[in-house]
Amino acid sequence: MTIATTQLGRFGSANAQSSKVTPKVTTMTQLETLHTDTTTIRPFHINVPQAALDDLRRRIIATRWPEKETVADQSQGVQLATTQKLARYWATDYDWRKVEAKLKTLPQFITTIDGLDIHFIHVRSNQENALPLIVTHGWPGSIIEQLKIIEPLVNPTAHGGNAADAFDLVIPSLPGYGFSGKPTTIGWDPARIARAWVVLMQRLGYSRFVAQGGDWGNAVTEQMALLTPPGLLGIHTNMPATVPADVAKALKFGDPPPSGFSAEEKNAWDQLDFFYKHGLGYAQEMANRPQTLYGIADSPIGLAAWILDHDARSYALIARVFDGQSEGLTRDDILDNITLYWLTNTAVSSARLYWENKFVFFDPKHVAIPVAVSVFPDEIYAAPRSWTERAYPKLIHYNRVEKGGHFAAWEQPTIFTQELRAAFRSLRASK
């Protein structure tokens, strides 16, 4: 795959403009080890060779299929019919060039932080007082998740908002994901990524900013908050870490729920109980033996099935999409993300984040700065207000929205955009 650095677009970083970058071409392998001036911000451009897309199509067509599952539901995993519908569309109708063209319209950059190349999208608003915001994706997500929210957040007056709602947007690829470098040594856990993100925002010239994340994005964003860098005004999460200790203990050991639950709390318990019993298989494998997953690096259909099996509600939505129903995601949306993983060969390198992580995902982290929470009903669990208020003593926004799941920005970009505008409105005066 060829990565070409080009001249800056109209939304380019001020720091990048002053770095006097000489356009050059590198390969993906070289990109992981090419370290020039560690503060340099290098423009980034992607052109996928046709040979890589031809090879992908050949591998899809050559898939050796297992027999059909022996049950009528998804209890044995991603169903054969769904996977074959995905494969048929991927091999015959899907066009990667469409999303590649979209990515080419966005200003993208590479900079080296702590010895690793970090890729990011950086779009500045034309509004003078735009609030800088760094948004972090999770697994099995990527920068593809955020493409639909860029324009509404950066240019709110054209999308139902006010000029005062504008953001400057920074969207990095996690280490080992997408176009970022792949760590060759251990230690790139959420806390180290958080430190790198603070450096990134400072390097871009932002003395005041806010941060957002879900999934691993939440883990990184909360670790940023724990660092309490002087410029971080507050954070927003759509997958908060709020589970009380007694609830977490009961879930871990299969005990009955604590008494006295409200309806919201009982709903969250039921969702978590299901996830602990039926949804942790992929996470346990990646946390323990990520290098063993050669199959998803070698087979595009193996990779697709692994990604689809993230959580039951997301899988059900995706299955409906490939049955022809209209949902928040399209078939192209889903395959854009999977194809990015395939083309960058990041199935295993992204999985290592689970191995690196030593934090308990849903345990409160004692974040002391302002926090905003948006609860999407089809997330792994819908955090109750009672748990959220205990987890975040400076809760500035809490809202339960009517629709959406784990990939909130991707599935419901309008709702997500509205939530971010509301979440950070009270912090803009301190910008």
Beta strands, then each sheet from edge to edge (+ up, - down):
strand 1: 2-4
strand 2: 25-27
strand 3: 41-44
strand 4: 46-47
strand 5: 108-113
strand 6: 116-123
strand 7: 131-136
strand 8: 167-172
strand 9: 209-213
strand 10: 232-237
strand 11: 371-375
strand 12: 395-400
sheet 1: 2+ 1- 4+
sheet 2: 3+ 5- 6+ 8- 7- 9- 10- 11- 12-
end
